[in-house]
Amino acid sequence: QVQLVESGGGMVTSGGSLRLSCVVSRRTLSTLAMGWFRQAPGKERELVAADTMSGDRAYYADFAEDRFVISRDNSENTSYLEMNSLKPEDTAVYYCTAADKWGRGTQVSVSS
């Protein structure tokens, strides 16, 4: 079964940027559509962005449009979520998902 490991989270100030990575193992990334979700304290998990197996199409939540970019490197079996112009309300644990499996998440904290 596919395994997913996120990294790249951290603490940044408002307006900063982070790039999250999700390394996929036990399955070839080119056979998977990828999704990134986030969950803030006391809130439900919500979709941030997703792409197709080919990586040629992407979907973004309204709050992520124009600030976040999902991409992939199939040769590295890695999905990325580039996050720019971060806001305090982006503070959450970010998860990648594929084939009904989830990583453990990486914490993103944005201070004002």
Contacts in CASP RR format, 6 or more apart in sequence:
PFRMAT RR
TARGET T0000
AUTHOR 0000-0000-0000
METHOD contacts of the structure
MODEL  1
QVQLVESGGGMVTSGGSLRLSCVVSRRTLSTLAMGWFRQAPGKERELVAA
DTMSGDRAYYADFAEDRFVISRDNSENTSYLEMNSLKPEDTAVYYCTAAD
KWGRGTQVSVSS
1 26 0 8 1.000
1 27 0 8 1.000
1 99 0 8 1.000
1 101 0 8 1.000
2 24 0 8 1.000
2 25 0 8 1.000
2 26 0 8 1.000
2 27 0 8 1.000
2 32 0 8 1.000
2 98 0 8 1.000
2 99 0 8 1.000
2 101 0 8 1.000
3 24 0 8 1.000
3 25 0 8 1.000
3 26 0 8 1.000
3 101 0 8 1.000
3 103 0 8 1.000
4 22 0 8 1.000
4 23 0 8 1.000
4 24 0 8 1.000
4 25 0 8 1.000
4 96 0 8 1.000
4 97 0 8 1.000
4 98 0 8 1.000
4 101 0 8 1.000
4 102 0 8 1.000
4 103 0 8 1.000
5 22 0 8 1.000
5 23 0 8 1.000
5 25 0 8 1.000
5 103 0 8 1.000
5 104 0 8 1.000
6 20 0 8 1.000
6 21 0 8 1.000
6 22 0 8 1.000
6 94 0 8 1.000
6 95 0 8 1.000
6 96 0 8 1.000
6 103 0 8 1.000
6 104 0 8 1.000
6 105 0 8 1.000
6 106 0 8 1.000
7 20 0 8 1.000
7 21 0 8 1.000
7 23 0 8 1.000
7 106 0 8 1.000
8 18 0 8 1.000
8 19 0 8 1.000
8 20 0 8 1.000
8 21 0 8 1.000
8 106 0 8 1.000
9 18 0 8 1.000
9 20 0 8 1.000
9 94 0 8 1.000
9 106 0 8 1.000
9 107 0 8 1.000
9 108 0 8 1.000
10 18 0 8 1.000
10 106 0 8 1.000
10 107 0 8 1.000
10 108 0 8 1.000
10 109 0 8 1.000
11 109 0 8 1.000
11 110 0 8 1.000
11 111 0 8 1.000
12 18 0 8 1.000
12 86 0 8 1.000
12 108 0 8 1.000
12 109 0 8 1.000
12 110 0 8 1.000
12 111 0 8 1.000
13 110 0 8 1.000
13 111 0 8 1.000
13 112 0 8 1.000
14 86 0 8 1.000
14 87 0 8 1.000
14 88 0 8 1.000
14 110 0 8 1.000
14 111 0 8 1.000
14 112 0 8 1.000
15 84 0 8 1.000
15 85 0 8 1.000
15 86 0 8 1.000
15 87 0 8 1.000
15 110 0 8 1.000
16 84 0 8 1.000
16 85 0 8 1.000
16 86 0 8 1.000
16 110 0 8 1.000
17 82 0 8 1.000
17 83 0 8 1.000
17 84 0 8 1.000
17 85 0 8 1.000
17 86 0 8 1.000
18 82 0 8 1.000
18 83 0 8 1.000
18 86 0 8 1.000
18 108 0 8 1.000
19 80 0 8 1.000
19 81 0 8 1.000
19 82 0 8 1.000
19 83 0 8 1.000
20 36 0 8 1.000
20 80 0 8 1.000
20 81 0 8 1.000
20 82 0 8 1.000
20 83 0 8 1.000
20 94 0 8 1.000
20 96 0 8 1.000
20 106 0 8 1.000
20 108 0 8 1.000
21 78 0 8 1.000
21 79 0 8 1.000
21 80 0 8 1.000
22 34 0 8 1.000
22 36 0 8 1.000
22 78 0 8 1.000
22 79 0 8 1.000
22 80 0 8 1.000
22 81 0 8 1.000
22 96 0 8 1.000
22 103 0 8 1.000
23 76 0 8 1.000
23 77 0 8 1.000
23 78 0 8 1.000
24 32 0 8 1.000
24 34 0 8 1.000
24 77 0 8 1.000
24 78 0 8 1.000
24 79 0 8 1.000
24 98 0 8 1.000
25 77 0 8 1.000
27 98 0 8 1.000
27 99 0 8 1.000
28 74 0 8 1.000
28 77 0 8 1.000
29 72 0 8 1.000
29 74 0 8 1.000
29 77 0 8 1.000
29 78 0 8 1.000
29 79 0 8 1.000
30 53 0 8 1.000
30 54 0 8 1.000
30 74 0 8 1.000
31 53 0 8 1.000
32 53 0 8 1.000
32 98 0 8 1.000
32 99 0 8 1.000
33 50 0 8 1.000
33 51 0 8 1.000
33 52 0 8 1.000
33 53 0 8 1.000
33 98 0 8 1.000
34 50 0 8 1.000
34 51 0 8 1.000
34 70 0 8 1.000
34 72 0 8 1.000
34 79 0 8 1.000
34 96 0 8 1.000
34 97 0 8 1.000
34 98 0 8 1.000
35 47 0 8 1.000
35 48 0 8 1.000
35 49 0 8 1.000
35 50 0 8 1.000
35 51 0 8 1.000
35 70 0 8 1.000
35 79 0 8 1.000
35 96 0 8 1.000
35 97 0 8 1.000
35 98 0 8 1.000
36 47 0 8 1.000
36 48 0 8 1.000
36 49 0 8 1.000
36 50 0 8 1.000
36 70 0 8 1.000
36 79 0 8 1.000
36 81 0 8 1.000
36 94 0 8 1.000
36 95 0 8 1.000
36 96 0 8 1.000
36 97 0 8 1.000
37 45 0 8 1.000
37 46 0 8 1.000
37 47 0 8 1.000
37 48 0 8 1.000
37 94 0 8 1.000
37 95 0 8 1.000
37 96 0 8 1.000
37 97 0 8 1.000
38 45 0 8 1.000
38 46 0 8 1.000
38 48 0 8 1.000
38 90 0 8 1.000
38 92 0 8 1.000
38 93 0 8 1.000
38 94 0 8 1.000
38 95 0 8 1.000
38 108 0 8 1.000
39 45 0 8 1.000
39 46 0 8 1.000
39 92 0 8 1.000
39 93 0 8 1.000
39 95 0 8 1.000
40 89 0 8 1.000
40 91 0 8 1.000
40 92 0 8 1.000
40 93 0 8 1.000
41 92 0 8 1.000
43 92 0 8 1.000
45 95 0 8 1.000
46 61 0 8 1.000
47 59 0 8 1.000
47 61 0 8 1.000
48 60 0 8 1.000
48 61 0 8 1.000
48 64 0 8 1.000
48 68 0 8 1.000
48 81 0 8 1.000
48 94 0 8 1.000
49 58 0 8 1.000
49 59 0 8 1.000
49 60 0 8 1.000
49 61 0 8 1.000
49 64 0 8 1.000
49 68 0 8 1.000
49 69 0 8 1.000
49 70 0 8 1.000
49 81 0 8 1.000
50 58 0 8 1.000
50 59 0 8 1.000
50 70 0 8 1.000
51 57 0 8 1.000
51 58 0 8 1.000
51 59 0 8 1.000
51 70 0 8 1.000
51 71 0 8 1.000
51 72 0 8 1.000
51 79 0 8 1.000
52 58 0 8 1.000
55 71 0 8 1.000
55 72 0 8 1.000
58 69 0 8 1.000
58 70 0 8 1.000
60 68 0 8 1.000
60 70 0 8 1.000
63 89 0 8 1.000
63 90 0 8 1.000
67 83 0 8 1.000
67 84 0 8 1.000
67 85 0 8 1.000
67 86 0 8 1.000
68 81 0 8 1.000
68 82 0 8 1.000
68 83 0 8 1.000
68 84 0 8 1.000
69 80 0 8 1.000
69 81 0 8 1.000
69 82 0 8 1.000
69 84 0 8 1.000
70 79 0 8 1.000
70 80 0 8 1.000
70 81 0 8 1.000
70 82 0 8 1.000
71 79 0 8 1.000
71 80 0 8 1.000
71 82 0 8 1.000
72 78 0 8 1.000
72 79 0 8 1.000
72 80 0 8 1.000
73 80 0 8 1.000
79 96 0 8 1.000
79 98 0 8 1.000
81 94 0 8 1.000
81 96 0 8 1.000
83 90 0 8 1.000
83 108 0 8 1.000
86 108 0 8 1.000
86 110 0 8 1.000
87 110 0 8 1.000
88 110 0 8 1.000
88 111 0 8 1.000
88 112 0 8 1.000
89 110 0 8 1.000
90 108 0 8 1.000
90 110 0 8 1.000
91 108 0 8 1.000
91 109 0 8 1.000
91 110 0 8 1.000
92 107 0 8 1.000
92 108 0 8 1.000
93 105 0 8 1.000
93 106 0 8 1.000
93 107 0 8 1.000
93 108 0 8 1.000
94 105 0 8 1.000
94 106 0 8 1.000
94 107 0 8 1.000
94 108 0 8 1.000
95 102 0 8 1.000
95 103 0 8 1.000
95 104 0 8 1.000
95 105 0 8 1.000
96 102 0 8 1.000
96 103 0 8 1.000
96 105 0 8 1.000
97 103 0 8 1.000
END
